[in-house]
């Protein structure tokens, strides 16, 4: 059940960070979170969510504390109730090219840029600021402390899980639909047997050890110029 500050027994602490930003004069406050920093395969997905001021969504919490069924239910609820929702994706190639932290920040920036109206303040899960000219605050374990961040965590998690289920159809045998690319024992065994798939993160331990050996540069052992025998 949703509501606007209904009574003193409601979990108003989940709005404490939003309330502090409101007192400072900000109005469009977005929570930002990601899903998929740890997996060996697939993208990192970020979401940004602006909720109406004072809105309570009592069941919304850190996505990791919810069942898949509950996340799906709340995914639809958040989309109905939110002022705006944005999603950003950093694919496996970006992760390998610029590292997982920078790919995460790129995905977060894309998610924020997708918000309409644009936010004037960001609450970000974790300890890393997003390289954007928007006032922002990082919150450790923010997905369990801020309603806006918790909502973003659910959007990011469900979006990424759906992507990994589609990848499971494209690349059968790895079990992406079940473990979503994380380092489950069954996943590690599949990599060892089948080798990395096209969406595996080649820079990650657990994957790079199974990449095909690169051919040696045969010219490396020879110098240029004339030879004497």
N, CA and C of each residue as an Amber inpcrd file, in Angstrom:
protein
   687
   0.8440000  -1.1940000   0.0000000   0.0000000   0.0000000   0.0000000
   0.8730000   1.2360000   0.0000000   0.5300000   2.2170000  -0.8380000
   1.2870000   3.4520000  -0.8890000   0.6020000   4.5060000  -0.0310000
   1.3360000   5.5570000   0.2690000   0.7520000   6.6150000   1.0690000
   1.6910000   7.7820000   1.1940000   1.1850000   8.8800000   1.7050000
   1.9750000  10.0730000   1.9180000   2.0920000  10.3470000   3.4050000
   3.2450000   9.9590000   3.9910000   3.4950000  10.1620000   5.4100000
   2.2880000   9.8070000   6.2690000   1.7840000   8.5750000   6.2440000
   0.5080000   8.2740000   6.8790000   0.5050000   8.3330000   8.3920000
   1.5560000   7.8400000   9.0750000   1.5290000   7.8860000  10.5310000
   2.9360000   7.7030000  11.0680000   3.0800000   7.8260000  12.3880000
   4.3970000   7.7940000  12.9910000   5.0130000   6.3910000  12.9640000
   4.2240000   5.3710000  12.7410000   4.7360000   4.0140000  12.7090000
   5.2670000   3.6170000  11.3370000   5.1190000   4.4840000  10.3510000
   5.5850000   4.1770000   9.0110000   7.1070000   4.3150000   8.9500000
   7.7360000   3.6180000   8.0030000   9.1960000   3.6320000   7.9340000
   9.7340000   4.9090000   7.3040000   9.5620000   6.0240000   8.0210000
   9.9690000   7.3120000   7.4780000  11.4830000   7.4240000   7.3430000
  12.2410000   6.5570000   8.0370000  13.6920000   6.6110000   7.9150000
  14.1460000   6.3560000   6.4880000  13.3640000   5.6440000   5.6990000
  13.7070000   5.4050000   4.3010000  13.5910000   6.6760000   3.4650000
  13.0140000   7.7060000   4.0360000  12.9140000   8.9910000   3.3490000
  13.7990000  10.0550000   3.9840000  14.6390000   9.6610000   4.9180000
  15.4500000  10.6440000   5.6400000  16.4100000  11.3870000   4.7140000
  17.0650000  10.6700000   3.8100000  18.0140000  11.3200000   2.8980000
  17.2810000  12.2270000   1.9060000  16.1300000  11.7700000   1.4410000
  15.3290000  12.6090000   0.5540000  14.8610000  13.8660000   1.2850000
  14.4350000  13.7180000   2.5330000  13.9500000  14.8620000   3.3100000
  15.0550000  15.8840000   3.5420000  16.2640000  15.3920000   3.7660000
  17.3920000  16.3030000   3.9610000  17.6550000  17.1190000   2.6950000
  17.5830000  16.4660000   1.5360000  17.7720000  17.1880000   0.2820000
  16.6490000  18.1850000   0.0430000  15.4350000  17.8110000   0.4010000
  14.3110000  18.7450000   0.2690000  14.5170000  19.9880000   1.1190000
  15.0140000  19.8010000   2.3350000  15.2550000  20.9480000   3.2210000
  16.3230000  21.8780000   2.6660000  17.1860000  21.3500000   1.8430000
  18.2330000  22.1590000   1.2180000  17.7340000  22.8390000  -0.0520000
  16.4740000  22.6190000  -0.4030000  15.8780000  23.3260000  -1.5330000
  15.7970000  22.5530000  -2.8270000  16.1630000  21.2720000  -2.8160000
  16.0700000  20.4610000  -4.0280000  14.6720000  19.8500000  -4.1360000
  14.2260000  19.6580000  -5.3800000  12.8590000  19.1800000  -5.5930000
  12.7810000  17.8650000  -6.3670000  13.6230000  17.7060000  -7.3660000
  13.6170000  16.4940000  -8.1910000  14.8050000  15.6280000  -7.7690000
  14.5650000  14.7760000  -6.7830000  15.6390000  13.9920000  -6.1700000
  15.5970000  12.5800000  -6.7370000  16.7090000  12.1650000  -7.3320000
  16.7700000  10.8450000  -7.9670000  17.6500000   9.9040000  -7.1550000
  17.1610000   8.7110000  -6.9150000  17.9870000   7.6410000  -6.3770000
  18.6300000   6.8870000  -7.5230000  19.8890000   6.4940000  -7.3440000
  20.6380000   5.8230000  -8.4080000  21.3110000   4.5780000  -7.8370000
  21.1920000   3.4580000  -8.5370000  21.8490000   2.2250000  -8.1160000
  22.1430000   1.3780000  -9.3500000  22.9070000   0.3120000  -9.1310000
  23.2980000  -0.5640000 -10.2350000  23.0750000  -2.0200000  -9.8630000
  23.1210000  -2.8570000 -10.8850000  23.0980000  -4.3090000 -10.6990000
  24.0880000  -4.9060000 -11.6790000  24.9040000  -5.8450000 -11.2010000
  25.7780000  -6.5570000 -12.1120000  27.2290000  -6.1470000 -12.1130000
  27.7340000  -5.6170000 -11.0110000  29.1670000  -5.3240000 -10.9640000
  29.9910000  -6.6020000 -10.8080000  29.4530000  -7.5810000 -10.0970000
  30.2320000  -8.7590000  -9.7650000  30.2430000  -9.9050000 -10.7600000
  29.2320000 -10.0500000 -11.6190000  29.1710000 -11.2180000 -12.5030000
  30.3580000 -11.3360000 -13.4560000  30.5340000 -12.5290000 -13.9670000
  31.5870000 -12.8020000 -14.9400000  31.1200000 -12.5720000 -16.3680000
  29.8330000 -12.3650000 -16.5550000  29.2910000 -12.2190000 -17.9010000
  28.1450000 -11.2130000 -17.8940000  27.9110000 -10.6320000 -19.0760000
  26.7780000  -9.7310000 -19.2290000  27.0910000  -8.3020000 -18.8440000
  26.0910000  -7.4340000 -18.9410000  26.2910000  -6.0100000 -18.6950000
  26.1800000  -5.6470000 -17.2300000  26.6400000  -4.4500000 -16.9080000
  26.2680000  -3.7990000 -15.6670000  25.1310000  -2.8420000 -16.0240000
  24.0720000  -2.8570000 -15.2320000  22.8740000  -2.0580000 -15.5200000
  22.6350000  -1.0970000 -14.3590000  22.3800000   0.1550000 -14.6830000
  22.0780000   1.1620000 -13.6700000  20.6730000   1.6990000 -13.8790000
  20.0810000   2.1620000 -12.7960000  18.7610000   2.7900000 -12.8770000
  18.7490000   4.0420000 -12.0130000  17.9260000   4.9870000 -12.4110000
  17.7080000   6.2140000 -11.6530000  16.2020000   6.4230000 -11.5500000
  15.7380000   6.7760000 -10.3600000  14.3020000   6.8950000 -10.1100000
  14.0160000   8.1710000  -9.3270000  13.0660000   8.9480000  -9.8200000
  12.5330000  10.0950000  -9.0740000  11.1360000   9.7300000  -8.5990000
  10.9270000   9.7450000  -7.2920000   9.6180000   9.4470000  -6.7160000
   8.9280000  10.7360000  -6.2880000   7.6030000  10.7600000  -6.2570000
   6.8960000  11.9310000  -5.7300000   7.3010000  12.2000000  -4.2860000
   7.3580000  13.4580000  -3.9230000   7.7600000  13.8410000  -2.5640000
   6.8380000  13.1890000  -1.5380000   7.4410000  12.5040000  -0.5660000
   6.6850000  11.9220000   0.5350000   6.0220000  10.5980000   0.2400000
   6.1480000  10.0970000  -0.9840000   5.5140000   8.8270000  -1.3190000
   6.1650000   7.6980000  -0.5310000   5.3540000   6.8330000   0.0460000
   5.8440000   5.6550000   0.7420000   5.4770000   4.4010000  -0.0400000
   6.4630000   3.5490000  -0.2170000   6.2590000   2.2450000  -0.8450000
   6.8160000   1.2240000   0.1430000   6.0080000   0.7870000   1.0980000
   6.5150000   0.0180000   2.2420000   7.2840000  -1.2480000   1.8940000
   6.9720000  -1.8810000   0.7720000   7.6490000  -3.1350000   0.4380000
   8.9440000  -2.9280000  -0.3450000   9.1860000  -1.7000000  -0.7760000
  10.3870000  -1.4270000  -1.5500000  11.5870000  -1.3960000  -0.6230000
  12.5750000  -2.2300000  -0.9490000  13.7840000  -2.3390000  -0.1360000
  14.9160000  -2.7630000  -1.0580000  16.0880000  -2.9410000  -0.4900000
  17.2300000  -3.4520000  -1.2260000  16.7920000  -4.6630000  -2.0490000
  17.0360000  -4.6160000  -3.3430000  16.5500000  -5.6830000  -4.2350000
  17.0940000  -7.0510000  -3.8410000  18.2820000  -7.0760000  -3.2370000
  18.8740000  -8.3660000  -2.8590000  18.1120000  -9.0340000  -1.7220000
  17.2820000  -8.2710000  -1.0110000  16.5110000  -8.8220000   0.0980000
  15.1360000  -9.3220000  -0.3330000  14.8310000  -9.2170000  -1.6130000
  13.5030000  -9.5630000  -2.1180000  13.5700000 -10.7840000  -3.0180000
  12.4790000 -11.5090000  -3.0990000  12.4020000 -12.6240000  -4.0350000
  12.2530000 -12.0810000  -5.4540000  12.5510000 -12.9350000  -6.4210000
  12.4050000 -12.5320000  -7.8170000  10.9600000 -12.1440000  -8.1260000
  10.0060000 -12.8880000  -7.5680000   8.5870000 -12.5890000  -7.8010000
   8.2100000 -11.2250000  -7.2290000   8.7200000 -10.9250000  -6.0210000
   8.4100000  -9.6330000  -5.3990000   9.0740000  -8.4930000  -6.1810000
  10.2790000  -8.7100000  -6.6640000  10.9370000  -7.6690000  -7.4560000
  10.1370000  -7.3610000  -8.7170000   9.6380000  -8.3920000  -9.3750000
   8.8350000  -8.1700000 -10.5800000   7.5790000  -7.3620000 -10.2550000
   6.9430000  -7.6910000  -9.1540000   5.7400000  -6.9700000  -8.7360000
   6.0620000  -5.5090000  -8.4450000   7.1450000  -5.2720000  -7.7210000
   7.5090000  -3.9080000  -7.3580000   8.0520000  -3.1290000  -8.5460000
   8.6540000  -3.8240000  -9.5040000   9.1130000  -3.1860000 -10.7390000
   7.9540000  -2.4550000 -11.4120000   6.8250000  -3.1480000 -11.5410000
   5.6490000  -2.5330000 -12.1620000   5.0900000  -1.4090000 -11.3000000
   5.0710000  -1.6030000  -9.9780000   4.5640000  -0.5700000  -9.0740000
   5.4010000   0.7010000  -9.1600000   6.7140000   0.5460000  -9.1700000
   7.5970000   1.7140000  -9.2350000   7.3720000   2.4730000 -10.5350000
   7.2470000   1.7500000 -11.6350000   7.0000000   2.4300000 -12.9040000
   5.6690000   3.1870000 -12.8830000   4.6800000   2.6430000 -12.1920000
   3.3910000   3.3400000 -12.1100000   3.4790000   4.5840000 -11.2330000
   4.1870000   4.5000000 -10.1280000   4.1690000   5.5610000  -9.1240000
   5.2430000   6.6220000  -9.3310000   6.3300000   6.2820000  -9.9860000
   7.4580000   7.2020000 -10.1070000   7.1450000   8.3710000 -11.0290000
   7.7800000   9.4840000 -10.7500000   7.7300000  10.6200000 -11.6690000
   8.5040000  10.2900000 -12.9330000   9.6620000   9.6380000 -12.7550000
  10.4820000   9.2830000 -13.9050000  11.4120000   8.1340000 -13.5370000
  11.6930000   7.3030000 -14.5420000  12.6220000   6.1810000 -14.3850000
  13.5780000   6.1920000 -15.5680000  14.8670000   6.0840000 -15.2820000
  15.8690000   6.0020000 -16.3410000  16.7370000   4.7720000 -16.1560000
  17.2060000   4.2060000 -17.2680000  18.0480000   3.0070000 -17.2300000
  19.2620000   3.2250000 -18.1190000  20.4130000   2.7670000 -17.6530000
  21.6430000   2.8210000 -18.4380000  22.3280000   1.4730000 -18.4180000
  23.0440000   1.1650000 -19.4890000  23.6910000  -0.1450000 -19.6280000
  25.1540000   0.0350000 -20.0330000  26.0320000  -0.6550000 -19.3210000
  27.4240000  -0.7720000 -19.7320000  27.6780000  -2.2220000 -20.1110000
  27.8650000  -2.5030000 -21.3910000  27.9680000  -3.8980000 -21.8140000
  29.3370000  -4.4870000 -21.4620000  29.4760000  -5.7920000 -21.7220000
  30.7010000  -6.4980000 -21.3480000  31.9300000  -5.9250000 -22.0450000
  31.7630000  -5.4230000 -23.2560000  32.8990000  -4.8460000 -23.9710000
  33.3710000  -3.5610000 -23.3020000  32.4180000  -2.7530000 -22.8380000
  32.7910000  -1.5340000 -22.1260000  33.4940000  -1.8720000 -20.8080000
  32.9750000  -2.8810000 -20.1140000  33.6030000  -3.3220000 -18.8650000
  35.0570000  -3.7070000 -19.1080000  35.3030000  -4.4790000 -20.1530000
  36.6710000  -4.9100000 -20.4500000  37.5490000  -3.7440000 -20.8850000
  36.9590000  -2.7600000 -21.5400000  37.7520000  -1.6600000 -22.0900000
  38.1490000  -0.6380000 -21.0300000  37.2280000  -0.3080000 -20.1080000
  37.5270000   0.7960000 -19.1880000  37.4610000   0.3970000 -17.7170000
  37.1670000  -0.8420000 -17.4080000  37.0600000  -1.4630000 -16.0780000
  35.6400000  -1.3250000 -15.5320000  35.3320000  -2.1710000 -14.5630000
  33.9520000  -2.2860000 -14.0970000  33.4640000  -1.0250000 -13.3840000
  34.3220000  -0.3650000 -12.6130000  33.8860000   0.8500000 -11.9250000
  33.5090000   1.9270000 -12.9230000  34.3750000   2.1780000 -13.9050000
  34.0950000   3.2270000 -14.8720000  32.8850000   2.8820000 -15.7420000
  32.7200000   1.6040000 -16.0700000  31.5380000   1.1870000 -16.8350000
  30.2700000   1.3980000 -16.0180000  30.3600000   1.1420000 -14.7110000
  29.2130000   1.3740000 -13.8300000  28.8450000   2.8480000 -13.8000000
  29.8410000   3.7110000 -13.6820000  29.5740000   5.1520000 -13.6380000
  29.0090000   5.6440000 -14.9670000  29.4740000   5.0660000 -16.0760000
  28.9070000   5.4220000 -17.3830000  27.4400000   5.0180000 -17.4610000
  27.1240000   3.8230000 -16.9720000  25.7350000   3.3610000 -16.9740000
  24.8730000   4.2430000 -16.0750000  25.4000000   4.6300000 -14.9200000
  24.6570000   5.5230000 -14.0230000  24.4030000   6.8710000 -14.6750000
  25.4040000   7.4090000 -15.3510000  25.2190000   8.6930000 -16.0340000
  24.1390000   8.5830000 -17.1040000  24.1610000   7.4960000 -17.8610000
  23.1380000   7.2800000 -18.8890000  21.7430000   7.1900000 -18.2650000
  21.6460000   6.5050000 -17.1190000  20.3470000   6.3860000 -16.4480000
  19.8320000   7.7490000 -16.0100000  20.7060000   8.5610000 -15.4410000
  20.3050000   9.9010000 -14.9860000  19.9020000  10.7670000 -16.1760000
  20.6540000  10.6650000 -17.2600000  20.3420000  11.4640000 -18.4460000
  19.0010000  11.0880000 -19.0540000  18.5010000   9.9050000 -18.7400000
  17.2110000   9.4690000 -19.2670000  16.0150000   9.9560000 -18.4790000
  16.2510000  10.6630000 -17.3730000  15.1490000  11.1290000 -16.5350000
  14.5150000  12.3930000 -17.1060000  13.2030000  12.4170000 -17.1200000
  12.4270000  13.5830000 -17.5480000  11.2900000  13.7790000 -16.5470000
  11.2860000  14.8860000 -15.8010000  12.2090000  16.0120000 -15.8330000
  13.5730000  15.6310000 -15.2840000  14.5980000  16.4270000 -15.6020000
  15.9320000  16.1020000 -15.0910000  15.9950000  16.3080000 -13.5780000
  16.7870000  15.5310000 -12.8870000  16.9110000  15.6890000 -11.4400000
  17.7720000  16.8950000 -11.0870000  17.5420000  17.4440000  -9.8950000
  18.4200000  18.5080000  -9.4070000  19.2870000  18.0390000  -8.2340000
  19.1170000  16.7570000  -7.8400000  19.9530000  16.1820000  -6.7880000
  19.9500000  14.6720000  -6.9430000  21.1250000  14.0520000  -6.6930000
  21.2550000  12.6080000  -6.8260000  21.6390000  11.9830000  -5.4960000
  20.9790000  10.8860000  -5.1690000  21.3710000  10.0230000  -4.0590000
  21.8900000   8.7390000  -4.6840000  23.1660000   8.4200000  -4.4560000
  23.8370000   7.3480000  -5.1770000  24.2630000   6.2540000  -4.2040000
  23.9070000   5.0280000  -4.5110000  24.3510000   3.9120000  -3.6860000
  25.8580000   3.7260000  -3.8330000  26.5440000   3.5680000  -2.7010000
  27.9740000   3.3010000  -2.7630000  28.8060000   4.4870000  -2.3330000
  30.0250000   4.5560000  -2.8860000  30.9800000   5.5890000  -2.4600000
  31.5250000   6.4110000  -3.6200000  31.0580000   6.1540000  -4.8290000
  31.6250000   6.8200000  -6.0110000  30.6480000   7.8210000  -6.5960000
  31.1050000   9.0540000  -6.7750000  30.2870000  10.0730000  -7.4170000
  30.1970000   9.8250000  -8.9160000  29.1010000  10.2550000  -9.5040000
  28.9160000  10.1700000 -10.9530000  29.5020000  11.4280000 -11.5770000
  30.2940000  11.2950000 -12.6410000  30.8860000  12.4910000 -13.2640000
  29.8440000  13.3050000 -14.0220000  29.0390000  14.0430000 -13.2580000
  27.9980000  14.9040000 -13.8240000  27.9410000  16.1820000 -12.9990000
  27.5420000  17.2480000 -13.6560000  27.4430000  18.5370000 -12.9860000
  26.0770000  18.6790000 -12.3150000  25.7930000  17.7520000 -11.4010000
  24.5450000  17.7480000 -10.6370000  24.9190000  17.5220000  -9.1760000
  24.3820000  18.3110000  -8.2470000  24.6590000  18.0530000  -6.8240000
  24.2940000  16.6210000  -6.4650000  25.1260000  15.9810000  -5.6850000
  24.9040000  14.5630000  -5.4030000  25.5170000  14.1720000  -4.0660000
  25.0370000  13.0440000  -3.5660000  25.5410000  12.4900000  -2.3140000
  25.5970000  10.9810000  -2.4430000  26.7070000  10.3940000  -2.0480000
  26.8070000   8.9360000  -2.0150000  26.3620000   8.4350000  -0.6470000
  25.7480000   7.2560000  -0.6470000  25.2180000   6.6710000   0.5820000
  25.6290000   5.1980000   0.6180000  26.4980000   4.8400000   1.5530000
  26.8650000   3.4360000   1.7060000  25.6370000   2.6250000   2.0920000
  25.4730000   1.4910000   1.4290000  24.3020000   0.6330000   1.6390000
  23.0080000   1.4260000   1.4690000  23.0510000   2.3410000   0.5200000
  21.9100000   3.2160000   0.2960000  20.6420000   2.5080000  -0.1210000
  20.7870000   1.3120000  -0.7210000  19.5880000   0.5950000  -1.1600000
  18.7660000   0.0750000   0.0070000  19.3100000   0.1070000   1.2240000
  18.5250000  -0.2630000   2.4100000  18.2450000   0.9400000   3.3020000
  18.6650000   2.1330000   2.8610000  18.5080000   3.3450000   3.6800000
  17.6980000   4.4400000   3.0060000  17.5700000   4.3680000   1.7030000
  16.8660000   5.4050000   0.9440000  15.8430000   4.7570000   0.0210000
  14.6170000   5.2350000   0.0790000  13.5560000   4.6690000  -0.7550000
  13.8450000   4.8590000  -2.2350000  14.3750000   6.0320000  -2.6020000
  14.6680000   6.2980000  -4.0100000  15.7510000   5.3660000  -4.5310000
  16.7880000   5.1540000  -3.7310000  17.8540000   4.2500000  -4.1460000
  17.3440000   2.8110000  -4.1940000  16.5490000   2.4160000  -3.2020000
  15.9830000   1.0590000  -3.1980000  15.1360000   0.8240000  -4.4440000
  14.3500000   1.8160000  -4.8330000  13.5370000   1.6920000  -6.0530000
  14.4310000   1.5160000  -7.2710000  15.5150000   2.2870000  -7.3190000
  16.4530000   2.1670000  -8.4370000  17.1070000   0.7930000  -8.4500000
  17.3980000   0.2460000  -7.2730000  18.0340000  -1.0740000  -7.2110000
  17.1180000  -2.1480000  -7.7910000  15.8310000  -2.0220000  -7.5460000
  14.8670000  -2.9980000  -8.0780000  14.7590000  -2.8770000  -9.5960000
  14.6760000  -1.6520000 -10.0970000  14.5920000  -1.4560000 -11.5470000
  15.8390000  -2.0120000 -12.2290000  17.0170000  -1.7250000 -11.6710000
  18.2600000  -2.2020000 -12.2770000  18.3450000  -3.7230000 -12.2470000
  17.9970000  -4.3060000 -11.1130000  18.1020000  -5.7580000 -10.9600000
  17.1500000  -6.4920000 -11.9000000  15.8960000  -6.0750000 -11.9450000
  14.9200000  -6.7530000 -12.8090000  15.2970000  -6.5820000 -14.2820000
  15.7190000  -5.3760000 -14.6500000  16.1180000  -5.1390000 -16.0390000
  17.2700000  -6.0480000 -16.4280000  18.2750000  -6.1400000 -15.5660000
  19.4340000  -6.9780000 -15.8900000  19.0590000  -8.4660000 -15.9150000
  18.2560000  -8.8960000 -14.9490000  17.8440000 -10.3090000 -14.9270000
  17.1160000 -10.6840000 -16.2120000  16.2710000  -9.7930000 -16.6970000
  15.5510000 -10.0730000 -17.9380000  16.5180000 -10.1730000 -19.1150000
  17.5350000  -9.3140000 -19.1270000  18.5360000  -9.3780000 -20.1880000
  19.2910000 -10.7030000 -20.1470000  19.6390000 -11.1520000 -18.9360000
  20.3960000 -12.3970000 -18.8250000  19.5500000 -13.6020000 -19.2130000
  18.2660000 -13.5330000 -18.9920000  17.3950000 -14.6220000 -19.4340000
  17.3300000 -14.6840000 -20.9590000  17.3860000 -13.5210000 -21.6060000
  17.4400000 -13.5180000 -23.0710000  18.7810000 -14.0630000 -23.5610000
  19.8590000 -13.7080000 -22.8620000  21.1740000 -14.2340000 -23.2390000
  21.2280000 -15.7470000 -23.0630000  20.4630000 -16.2720000 -22.1160000
  20.4390000 -17.7100000 -21.9140000  19.9180000 -18.4250000 -23.1580000
  18.9940000 -17.7980000 -23.8660000  18.4690000 -18.3810000 -25.1020000
  19.4920000 -18.2780000 -26.2340000  20.2680000 -17.1880000 -26.2270000
  21.2580000 -16.9910000 -27.2780000  22.4850000 -17.8720000 -27.0780000
  22.8450000 -18.0870000 -25.8220000  24.0590000 -18.8380000 -25.5100000
  23.7180000 -19.9500000 -24.5090000  23.0500000 -20.9990000 -24.9730000
  22.6500000 -22.0860000 -24.0730000  23.8670000 -22.8490000 -23.5470000
  23.6650000 -23.4560000 -22.4050000  24.7080000 -24.2770000 -21.8340000
  25.4230000 -23.6460000 -20.6570000  25.3240000 -22.3180000 -20.5240000
  26.0150000 -21.6280000 -19.4330000  25.1330000 -21.4370000 -18.1970000
  23.8220000 -21.5180000 -18.3740000  22.9200000 -21.3570000 -17.2400000
  22.6600000 -19.9210000 -16.8360000  22.7560000 -18.9900000 -17.7930000
  22.5810000 -17.5750000 -17.4680000  21.2240000 -17.2750000 -16.8310000
  20.1950000 -18.0280000 -17.1890000  18.8590000 -17.7660000 -16.6440000
  18.7990000 -18.0260000 -15.1520000  19.6490000 -18.9020000 -14.6560000
  19.6040000 -19.2430000 -13.2290000  20.5550000 -18.3990000 -12.4030000
  21.8230000 -18.3300000 -12.8040000  22.7980000 -17.6050000 -11.9690000
  23.0500000 -16.1750000 -12.4260000  22.5040000 -15.7880000 -13.5590000
  22.5940000 -14.4300000 -14.0880000  24.0330000 -13.9590000 -14.3310000
  24.9240000 -14.9080000 -14.5210000  26.3010000 -14.5550000 -14.8470000
  27.2420000 -14.5240000 -13.6620000  26.7220000 -14.7240000 -12.4570000
  27.5900000 -14.7440000 -11.2740000  28.3980000 -16.0410000 -11.2410000
  29.3940000 -16.0760000 -10.3660000  30.3640000 -17.1800000 -10.3580000
  29.8610000 -18.3880000  -9.5870000  28.7010000 -18.8890000  -9.9370000
  28.1940000 -20.1240000  -9.3550000  29.0590000 -21.2900000  -9.8240000
  29.0640000 -22.3680000  -9.0310000  29.8740000 -23.5330000  -9.3920000
  29.4950000 -24.0720000 -10.7610000  28.2070000 -24.1060000 -11.0570000
  27.7560000 -24.6070000 -12.3570000  28.2390000 -23.7100000 -13.4940000
  28.3060000 -22.4140000 -13.2290000  28.7870000 -21.4710000 -14.2340000
  30.2790000 -21.6700000 -14.4890000  31.0530000 -21.8120000 -13.4240000
  32.4850000 -22.0170000 -13.5680000  32.7730000 -23.3070000 -14.3370000
  31.9780000 -24.3470000 -14.0540000  32.1570000 -25.6140000 -14.7600000
  31.8350000 -25.4540000 -16.2460000  30.8070000 -24.6640000 -16.5650000
  30.4300000 -24.4530000 -17.9630000  31.5170000 -23.6880000 -18.7100000
  32.1010000 -22.6890000 -18.0650000  33.1910000 -21.9440000 -18.7090000
  34.3630000 -22.8750000 -18.9980000  34.6980000 -23.7220000 -18.0180000
  35.8120000 -24.6460000 -18.1970000  35.5470000 -25.6220000 -19.3390000
  34.2900000 -26.0370000 -19.4900000  33.9460000 -27.0170000 -20.5210000
  33.7680000 -26.3940000 -21.8900000  33.0560000 -25.2690000 -21.9380000
  32.6660000 -24.6690000 -23.2120000  33.5760000 -23.5240000 -23.6490000
  34.3500000 -22.9940000 -22.7040000  35.0850000 -21.7730000 -22.9830000
  34.1790000 -20.5680000 -22.8150000  34.7210000 -19.3610000 -22.7340000
  33.9050000 -18.1620000 -22.5510000  32.9670000 -17.9190000 -23.7340000
  31.7920000 -17.4120000 -23.4390000  30.8320000 -17.0320000 -24.4750000
  31.1620000 -15.6200000 -24.9630000  30.4940000 -15.1460000 -26.0020000
  30.7330000 -13.7790000 -26.4810000  30.4180000 -12.6930000 -25.4650000
  29.5910000 -12.9800000 -24.4310000  29.2520000 -11.9320000 -23.4670000
  30.0300000 -12.0570000 -22.1700000  30.9910000 -12.9570000 -22.0900000
  31.8070000 -13.0370000 -20.8820000  32.7810000 -11.8580000 -20.8120000
  33.0850000 -11.4550000 -19.5920000  34.0080000 -10.3530000 -19.3510000
  35.4320000 -10.9090000 -19.3630000  36.1210000 -10.6530000 -20.4470000
  37.4200000 -11.2860000 -20.6720000  38.5090000 -10.7950000 -19.7150000
  38.2820000  -9.6670000 -19.0620000  39.2660000  -9.1300000 -18.1230000
  39.1010000  -9.6830000 -16.7190000  38.0540000 -10.4830000 -16.4830000
  37.7530000 -10.9730000 -15.1420000  38.4230000 -12.3140000 -14.8710000
  38.9520000 -12.4390000 -13.6440000  39.4420000 -13.7420000 -13.2030000
  38.2890000 -14.7380000 -13.2240000  38.5840000 -15.9560000 -13.6430000
  37.5460000 -16.9580000 -13.8130000  37.1250000 -17.0740000 -15.2630000
  37.4470000 -16.0370000 -16.0520000  37.1650000 -16.0480000 -17.4900000
  38.4630000 -15.9990000 -18.2840000  39.3210000 -15.0460000 -17.9510000
  40.5250000 -14.8320000 -18.7680000  41.4330000 -16.0560000 -18.8020000
  41.3590000 -16.8870000 -17.7420000  42.1780000 -18.0940000 -17.7270000
  41.7480000 -19.1040000 -18.7890000  40.5390000 -18.9610000 -19.2950000
  39.9960000 -19.9130000 -20.2580000  39.9290000 -19.3570000 -21.6750000
  40.5250000 -18.2020000 -21.8980000  40.5420000 -17.6310000 -23.2430000
  41.5230000 -18.3970000 -24.1170000  41.2630000 -18.4940000 -25.4090000
  42.2150000 -19.1650000 -26.3050000  43.5700000 -18.4790000 -26.2500000
  44.6160000 -19.2460000 -26.2970000  45.9620000 -18.6820000 -26.2790000
  46.1850000 -17.8350000 -27.5270000  46.7960000 -16.6690000 -27.3320000
  47.1040000 -15.8030000 -28.4660000  48.3690000 -16.3100000 -29.1590000
  48.3840000 -16.2920000 -30.4960000  49.5910000 -16.7530000 -31.2020000
  50.7770000 -15.8620000 -30.8710000  51.9270000 -16.4810000 -30.7190000
  53.1360000 -15.7200000 -30.4080000  53.5360000 -14.8700000 -31.6020000
  54.1210000 -13.7130000 -31.3030000  54.6250000 -12.8200000 -32.3510000
  55.9770000 -13.3530000 -32.8100000  55.9890000 -14.0100000 -33.9680000
  57.2230000 -14.6710000 -34.4240000  58.3180000 -13.6780000 -34.7390000
  57.9420000 -12.4120000 -34.9650000  58.9570000 -11.4080000 -35.2860000
  59.6590000 -10.8880000 -34.0500000  59.1080000 -11.2330000 -32.8590000
  59.6520000 -10.6520000 -31.6290000  61.0770000 -11.1020000 -31.3690000
  61.4510000 -12.2980000 -31.8410000  62.7830000 -12.8030000 -31.5470000
  63.8400000 -12.3810000 -32.5580000  63.4590000 -11.5900000 -33.5680000
  64.4110000 -11.2000000 -34.6110000  64.6130000  -9.7020000 -34.5800000
  65.8290000  -9.2750000 -34.8380000  66.1210000  -7.8580000 -34.9560000
  66.0980000  -7.4770000 -36.4280000  65.8910000  -6.2040000 -36.6760000
  65.9070000  -5.7390000 -38.0530000  67.3360000  -5.4810000 -38.4890000
  67.5330000  -5.3260000 -39.7700000  68.8770000  -5.0460000 -40.2770000
  69.4880000  -6.2890000 -40.9240000  70.7840000  -6.2170000 -41.2660000
  71.4420000  -7.3210000 -41.9470000  71.8850000  -8.3710000 -40.9550000
  72.0000000  -9.5580000 -41.4210000  72.4270000 -10.6810000 -40.6040000
  73.8420000 -11.0700000 -41.0190000  74.6440000 -11.4980000 -40.0760000
  75.9570000 -12.0470000 -40.4050000  75.9870000 -13.4880000 -39.9950000
  76.5280000 -14.3410000 -40.8150000  76.5560000 -15.7830000 -40.5350000
  77.9980000 -16.2100000 -40.3630000
